[in-house]
């Protein structure tokens, strides 16, 4: 947080430097008269407002429409994939009717957010200095812990990050330093790196140790996907703006969710009476799936799937299907050495009905 005062006009923007759009971005203004503020996103005026005396406004809802999640492909031929559109340079300009100003503040805003509980736990510290720009799990993903990310081989996806200083990928006695500019927003292409290891060093890594800021930051561990004749992949956007894959391998079945049955009476001239009729029903296909046996950490991570606004069932009967995810009983045994399983319903967002 920083404070700038010009005569009787004081402007504060918190947090300073960088922020997540899913968490509070607070503009505080104090003036003796009437202040006018303009929010500019990537050079485009997004909103102009005003207030009198001492007041504050939250800016996240103004900025959010200018950000969009970017899907990075494993097929990209680079170790580090540049990302645009998922962050924006935001500037706020403030002046008052006493002739003070303009006072300008700026910060970089990224898609995503952390929970209220995690936000309070920061105690006023910035999540970027505490995590995303520190020698810890600096990736923009809700998967894993501060020191370890685990994923099945079929769940590998590029991981977004603010490229750290001295980025290095290590496995055993071999290492690779991707060519990327520190401070830029990009994704680490794990699939490309594994293929590079196999081609260059003659083996397929089961883990990577990721170094950044001149220290070991996090380990990414890859596990073999269990064989299953009835497995499906679901892609979803997590709370930090990262697309994730998760594999359901416990079997699936398909049903339908029927729309409201609106019946009506129509006249039958032959019998001089009324018969019942109805309009064609709107039907949403619903696919019921079981996760198959998974660890406690894997199951708890699926809370992100339940909360996601962007879920896709991949290659289901030859096509990718946009769905919404629900789980009637999300219950995971804690501190259990035995794996568990959960049942999910995936409802197609498009109904099976003829167009008017």
Buried (B, 14 or more C-beta within 10 A) or exposed (E): EEEEEBEEBBBBBBBBBBBBBBBBBBBBBBBBEEBBBBBBBBEEEBBEBBBEEEBEBEBBEBBBEBBEBBEBEBEBEBBBBBBEEBBBEBBBBBBBEBEBBBBBBEBBBBBBBBEEEEBEEBEEEBBBEEBBBBBBBBBBBBBBEEEBBBBBBBBBBBBBBBBBEEBBBBBEEBEBEBEBEEEBBBBBBBBBBBBBBEEEBEEEBEBBBBBBBEEBBBBBBBBEBEEEEEBBBBBBBBBBBBBBBBBBBBBBEEEBEEBEEEEEEEEEEEEEEEEEEEEEBEBBBBBEBBBBBBBBEBBEBBBBBBBBEEBBBEEBEEEEBEBBBEBEEBEBEEEEEEBBBBBBBBBBEEBEEEEE
